Amino acid sequence: MKKIIIILSLLGSVARAQEFIPLYPQGKIPNSKGTVHRDSIANERVYRVATPGMYAYLPSAQENKAAAVIICPGGGYERLAYVISGTQLAKWFNTLGISAFVLNYRLPNDTDLTERAKAPLQDAQRAIKVVRANAARWGIKPDKIGMQGSSAGGHLVSLTGTTPSDIVKIGDSLDTVSPRPDFMILVSPVIDMGMYAHKGSRKNLLGEQVNTDLQKEYSTQLRVTPKTPVCFIADAFDDKTVDPHNSLLFYQALLENKVQSSLHVFPQGGHAIALRNNPGSANLWTALAENWMIEMSIIPQELKK
């Protein structure tokens, strides 16, 4: 079968470090009413995404370990904290030789959307397709493409990893590219939409009035199967924003389905554990994640000579 490659010039961009890559050709954004509007950005937060896309952070050719991570920033599905849970993490992944892509996904409160809850997942699936289709030109192995998400970004990652169907086909060459991530890294994730739900994330994603069936559909611990990608989870016992039961429920589902994964709950760290300057042992999460990626054969321990 002829190799599928998306030509980024058709999307109005050529991939270079920190350059914005639109996810869709002009006029082909799915689940859109075609409203003309602009991105809304303030205080290092994105409040409206008019053009879904991602910023590429690519390591040098000498340091490249042939793996990639698509980062879904948190923000309760109301905004995207693209610096603290986006670009800072991308730069850290680059130090490991991993290509990183910070995703600007559409938010459910955007009045342009036809179906509010589907838009973030569509953009996440499309991001994986774009990276996988261009894996060769970026020096990435197509089976080493994962996702990382903090808080509500963690929910989007877990949703993407537990959704078996492709909901983002738009009639182009990427329709046949798999939207499934190969691994997941979750930090203080939102998982449950029921008893342990983060109420703000649930309201923003699903709306004010949510029936039980919809809550179950978007509670990602209930979607785990033996085919779910391997997962690393970091959380803090003293998280007062998102109940740590969320991480426990997801890990339990992974365990019951024999998906080889790792859970670390630190005594301190609060919500959305930061990259650095955390209290106590929470500062170890990045080293643990790196070693987990080596253990899972996502990246090699040393570059080949």
C-alpha positions in Angstrom: 0.0 0.0 0.0 1.3 3.4 -0.9 2.8 5.2 2.1 0.5 8.0 3.4 2.2 11.3 4.0 0.4 14.6 4.6 2.0 17.5 2.9 2.3 20.2 5.5 2.6 22.9 2.9 -1.0 22.2 2.0 -1.9 23.1 5.5 0.0 26.3 5.3 3.0 25.3 7.3 6.4 23.5 7.2 7.3 21.7 10.4 10.1 23.3 12.3 10.7 23.6 16.0 8.1 25.7 17.8 6.1 26.3 14.6 2.4 26.0 14.5 0.9 23.2 12.5 -2.8 23.4 11.6 -4.6 20.1 12.0 -7.0 20.5 9.1 -6.8 21.9 5.6 -8.6 25.3 5.3 -12.4 24.8 5.3 -12.3 21.2 6.4 -12.6 21.5 10.2 -15.1 18.9 11.3 -17.9 19.6 13.8 -17.8 23.3 12.9 -20.6 25.8 11.9 -18.0 27.8 10.0 -18.1 30.8 12.3 -15.5 33.4 11.6 -13.7 34.1 14.9 -10.2 34.4 16.4 -8.2 32.7 19.1 -8.7 34.3 22.5 -5.5 34.3 24.7 -4.8 36.0 28.0 -2.5 35.4 31.0 -0.8 32.4 29.4 -4.1 30.7 28.8 -6.1 30.0 25.6 -9.8 30.6 26.0 -10.9 30.0 22.5 -9.3 28.0 19.7 -10.3 29.2 16.2 -7.7 27.2 14.4 -7.0 23.7 15.9 -3.3 22.9 15.6 -0.1 22.1 17.5 3.3 23.6 18.1 6.2 21.3 17.2 9.2 21.1 19.5 11.8 18.8 17.8 15.1 17.6 19.3 18.3 17.7 17.3 18.9 14.9 14.9 21.8 13.6 17.1 19.6 13.4 20.2 16.5 12.2 18.5 15.3 8.9 20.1 12.5 8.3 17.5 9.5 8.8 19.9 6.9 11.5 20.0 4.5 12.9 22.6 1.4 15.0 21.9 0.8 17.2 24.9 -2.8 18.1 25.9 -2.7 21.1 28.2 -5.1 21.2 31.2 -7.6 23.9 32.1 -10.9 22.3 33.0 -12.1 22.2 29.4 -12.6 26.0 29.8 -9.1 27.1 28.8 -5.7 25.7 27.9 -2.8 26.3 30.3 -0.5 26.0 27.4 2.7 27.2 29.2 2.7 25.4 32.6 1.2 22.2 31.2 2.3 22.6 27.6 5.5 24.3 26.4 7.4 23.7 29.6 6.8 20.0 29.3 7.6 20.0 25.6 11.1 21.4 26.4 11.6 18.7 29.0 10.6 15.9 26.6 13.1 17.4 24.1 15.9 16.9 26.7 15.1 13.2 26.6 15.4 13.2 22.8 11.6 13.0 22.3 9.7 15.1 19.8 6.9 17.0 21.5 3.8 18.6 20.0 1.7 21.0 22.2 -1.9 20.7 21.1 -4.3 23.6 20.8 -7.6 21.7 20.9 -11.0 23.2 20.6 -12.9 23.9 23.8 -16.4 22.6 24.3 -17.8 26.0 25.2 -17.1 27.3 21.7 -20.4 28.4 20.1 -19.0 27.4 16.7 -19.3 23.7 17.6 -22.1 21.4 16.4 -21.4 18.8 19.1 -19.6 20.2 22.1 -18.2 17.1 23.7 -16.7 15.6 20.5 -14.4 18.5 19.4 -11.5 17.9 21.8 -11.4 14.2 21.0 -11.6 14.9 17.3 -8.6 17.3 17.5 -6.6 14.8 19.6 -7.2 12.0 17.2 -6.3 14.2 14.2 -3.1 15.3 16.0 -2.0 11.7 16.3 -2.8 11.1 12.6 -0.7 14.1 11.5 2.3 13.0 13.6 2.0 9.4 12.5 1.7 10.3 8.8 4.8 12.5 9.0 6.8 10.2 11.3 9.5 9.4 8.7 10.3 13.1 8.0 10.5 13.9 11.7 12.6 10.8 12.5 9.8 9.2 14.6 8.8 5.5 14.7 5.1 5.4 13.9 4.5 2.9 16.8 6.2 5.2 19.4 3.7 8.0 19.4 2.1 8.8 22.8 0.2 11.4 24.6 0.7 13.4 27.8 -2.0 15.4 29.7 -2.4 17.2 33.0 -5.8 17.6 34.8 -8.5 17.9 32.1 -5.8 17.3 29.5 -5.3 14.0 31.2 -9.0 13.2 30.7 -8.6 14.0 27.0 -5.6 11.7 26.7 -7.3 8.9 28.5 -10.4 9.4 26.3 -8.3 9.2 23.2 -6.5 6.1 24.5 -9.8 4.3 25.2 -11.8 5.3 22.1 -11.7 2.5 19.6 -13.5 4.3 16.8 -12.1 7.0 14.5 -14.4 10.0 14.8 -12.4 12.5 12.8 -12.5 11.3 9.2 -12.7 14.3 6.8 -12.3 12.6 3.4 -8.5 13.1 3.0 -5.5 10.8 3.0 -5.3 10.7 6.8 -8.7 8.8 7.0 -6.8 5.5 6.9 -4.1 6.5 9.5 -4.6 5.1 13.0 -5.7 7.7 15.7 -4.6 5.4 18.6 -1.8 6.6 20.9 0.9 4.0 21.7 1.3 5.1 25.3 -0.2 7.6 27.8 1.4 9.8 30.6 -1.2 11.3 32.9 -0.5 13.9 35.6 -3.3 14.7 38.2 -5.9 13.5 35.6 -9.6 14.0 35.5 -11.0 10.5 34.7 -14.5 10.0 36.3 -17.6 12.0 35.3 -19.7 10.5 38.1 -19.1 10.4 41.9 -15.5 11.7 41.8 -15.9 14.1 38.9 -14.2 17.5 38.7 -17.5 19.4 38.5 -16.0 22.2 36.3 -14.6 19.8 33.8 -17.8 17.8 33.6 -19.9 20.9 33.2 -17.7 22.4 30.5 -17.4 19.2 28.6 -20.9 17.8 28.9 -23.1 20.8 29.8 -25.1 21.9 32.8 -27.6 19.0 32.7 -25.9 15.6 32.3 -27.7 12.3 32.3 -26.2 9.2 33.8 -25.6 7.5 30.5 -23.5 10.4 29.2 -21.6 10.5 32.5 -20.7 6.8 32.0 -19.8 7.3 28.4 -17.2 9.9 29.3 -15.9 8.2 32.5 -12.8 6.8 30.9 -12.1 4.1 33.6 -15.2 2.4 32.2 -13.8 2.4 28.7 -10.5 0.5 29.4 -10.0 -2.8 27.6 -7.0 -5.1 27.1 -6.1 -3.1 24.0 -5.8 0.2 25.9 -2.2 1.7 25.6 0.2 1.4 28.5 0.0 4.2 30.9 2.1 6.1 33.5 0.1 8.1 36.2 1.4 10.7 38.6 -0.8 12.2 41.3 -0.7 13.7 44.8 -2.5 12.7 47.9 -3.2 16.3 48.8 -4.8 17.3 45.5 -7.8 19.4 46.5 -9.0 20.1 43.0 -9.3 16.7 41.3 -9.9 13.8 43.7 -7.0 11.3 43.5 -9.6 8.6 43.3 -9.7 9.5 39.6 -6.2 8.1 39.1 -6.9 5.1 41.3 -10.0 4.2 39.3 -8.2 4.4 36.0 -5.2 2.3 37.3 -7.6 -0.3 38.7 -9.3 -0.6 35.3 -5.8 -0.9 33.7 -4.8 -3.6 36.2 -8.0 -5.6 35.7 -7.5 -5.5 32.0 -3.8 -6.5 32.3 -2.5 -3.3 30.7 1.0 -2.9 32.0 1.0 0.5 33.7 2.4 2.5 36.6 0.8 4.6 39.3 2.6 7.0 41.7 0.7 8.9 44.3 3.0 11.3 46.2 2.1 12.7 49.7 2.4 16.3 48.5 2.3 18.0 45.2 -1.2 19.5 45.0 -3.0 19.6 41.7 -1.4 19.3 38.3 2.1 18.5 39.6 4.6 20.8 38.1 7.7 20.0 36.1 10.0 21.3 38.9 10.0 22.9 42.3 7.5 20.4 43.8 7.4 19.6 47.5 9.1 16.4 48.7 9.1 13.3 46.6 6.7 14.7 44.0 9.8 16.2 42.3 10.7 12.7 41.3 7.9 12.2 38.9 9.8 13.2 35.7 12.7 10.8 36.5 10.2 8.0 37.1 8.4 8.8 33.9 11.7 8.8 32.0 12.7 5.4 33.4 9.2 4.0 32.8 9.5 5.0 29.1 12.9 3.2 29.0 11.4 0.2 30.7 8.4 0.1 28.3 10.9 0.3 25.3 9.4 3.6 24.2 12.9 5.2 24.2 16.3 3.5 24.4 18.4 3.9 27.5 21.3 5.1 25.3 21.6 6.3 21.8 23.1 3.7 19.4 26.6 4.6 18.3 
